[in-house]
Amino acid sequence: MVEGFRFLPEYLPPAAQKALVGEILTILETNPLYRGAMPRTGKPLSVRNTNLGPLGWVSDTKGYRYQPTHPETGAVWTPIPQTLLDLWADVSDYPHPPQACLVNWYEATSRLGLHIDADETAKDAPVVSVSLGSRALFRLGGLERSSPTSSMRLASGDVVILGGQSRRAYHGVDRIYPESSTLIPGGGRINLTLRRVTAP
């Protein structure tokens, strides 16, 4: 494993998972999921997403960026729930709060190719990721796209932290196991990714 990678299995107990999913589903009623696009090709992304917090990550034909408003509704993003702010304070080992929480909604056929999170200027801040719902096959590589990779299954309630050198490591999601959880009505996986965007 790359230095700085941390895996906290079942960090959120079942009751906390259920409460957080309920909160996210309520938020989505006014801060809806949408499907972004690849910058150069305009190809729709496999995963629908939205954001929480002062800034939100957006991908479209104009490129990757952070902005304070939803690209379809024009409204400011809903604040990050206190549960997630508390989680960041507990596990990030970083003295400043997150500014963005990317909400990715994975369906049965969703994938996320190997990539690095490189659109933030706070390079010393970790990325904290929370899994809810169906299990996923997570792939972690190294600092080069050609580096060897390893895979692990992430279950609901698991937390992954990309800090240290692993903050710049390639990673992705190869597949979803759609029948592995009944937490989310209708199935699926929600991944919540907390990030500090700007350097303090």
N, C-alpha and C positions, 0 to 999 in steps of 0.2 A: 504493500500500500504506500501511496505517496505521503510524505511527512505532512502532518496537520489534518489528515482525514480522520474524522470521528464518527462512529456509528453507535447510536443510543437506541437499542431495540426496545419496543413497547414503552417508550418514554411517557406517552400519554395513556393513562388507563382508559378502559372502555367508556366510562361515564363522561370523562373529559372529551373523548373523541366525539361522542354523540352530541354533546353540548356545542362543540366547536362546529360540527357539520350543520347543526341547526342554525347557528349564527351566520355561517357563510351562506346557506340557502336563503335566509331572510335578506341578507345584503344583496344577493344577486337579483332580487326583485326590482331594485332601483339602480343597481350598478351591474348591468347585465354582462354575461359572457358574450364575446364576439370572436370572429375568426380572422386573425391577422394574415399577412402575406409575406412571402420572401422578398427581400429588397430588389434584387435584379430581375427575377423572373415574374414576380407577381403571383407565384403559385401559392394557393391557400395553405396555411399551416395545418398540420395533422391534429393539433391540440387547440381547442378553444381556450380563451383566457380572458381575465380582467385583472384589475389591480386594486390594492388598498394602500392608503397612506398618502403623503404629500406628493409623491412622484410615482408614475407608473411606466413600466417598460412597454414600448410599442414597436411593432415591426410591420412595415408596409413598403411600398415601392420607393418611398423617400429614404428608407434605411432604418437601422435600429437606433432607438433613442429613448430618453425618459422625458415625460411631459406631465403637467399637473392635471390634465383633464382627459376624460374618456373620449376616444376618437369618434364614437358614433353618437353619444348623447350630448357631448360638450360639457357635461357636468364634472365638477371636481370629484376625484376618487373618494370613496368612503374611508374614514379613518381605520387604521389597523386595530383590530380588537385587542383589548387589554390582555387576554390570555396569551396572545402571540408576543406582545411587548414583554410580558413576564418571562416567557420562554426565552426570548433573546437575552434578557438580563441574566437568566440562569445559566445559559450554555455558551454564549458567544465569546466571553472573555474580552469584550470590546466595550470601551467606556461611553460610547455614544449610541443613541437609539437608531433603529432601522428607519429608512425613509420610504421604502417600497416593499410591498408584499405582492409578488406575482401569484395569481391564482390560476393554475393550469387544471383544466378538466379533461381527463383522459377517458375516452370511450374504448370499447373492446378492441378496435383496430388502430388506436392511436400509437404513435411512435415519436421519439425525440432523438434525432441523430446526434452523434458525438459533436460536442461544442465546448467552448469555454465562455464563462461570463466575463466579458471584457468591456462592457459599456459604462463601467463605474470608475470614478476617479479616486474613490476611497479604496485603494488597492490593498491596504493592510487589514480591511474589515473582512470577516468571514462571510460565507453564505450559509444560512441555516434553512434547512428544508424539512418539511413535515409531510408525512404520507397519511392519507385518510382514505378508507374504502378498499377497493380491490388491490391485491398484491401486484407489484411491478418487478420486472427484471431490470435492475440498474447496472449500468456498465461504467466502470471507472478506468481511465487510462492514465497516461503520464503527461508531461509538459509538452510533448510533441504529438501531433496527430498520429504518427507512426509508432508511438510507444506501445508496448504490450498492455493489454487490458485484462481486467478481471471482472466477474459478474457476481451479483448478490441479489437475493430477493428481498424487497422491502415490503413490509406488512403495515397495516393500519396502526397508527400510533408511533411508528418508528420515526426517529429524527436523525438526519445526516448533517454533518457540519464540514464544510470545505474551508479550512483555514490553513495558515502557513503556506507551504509550497502547493498543497492541493487546491488552494484558491485559484491557481492557474492551470489546473489539470483538466484534460478533456473528460467529458462524462455525457451520458445519455440514458435513454430508456428504450430497451429493445422490444419489450412486449408487456401487455397487461393480461392478468389472469382474471377474466371477467366474472367467473362464478365463485370467487374466493371470499367475497364479503357481501353482507346485506346492509351495511351501515348507511349507504347512500341510496335513497329511494330510486328504483329503476336501475341501480348498478352504476359502476364507474369508479374512477379514482380521482380524488382532488389532491393536488400537490400545492403546498403553500411555501413559497420561497422568499425568505426575508433577506433584504440587502440594505446596506448603507451605500448610497449613491455618490454623494459628494464628500470630499475630504473635509473634516471638521476645521 
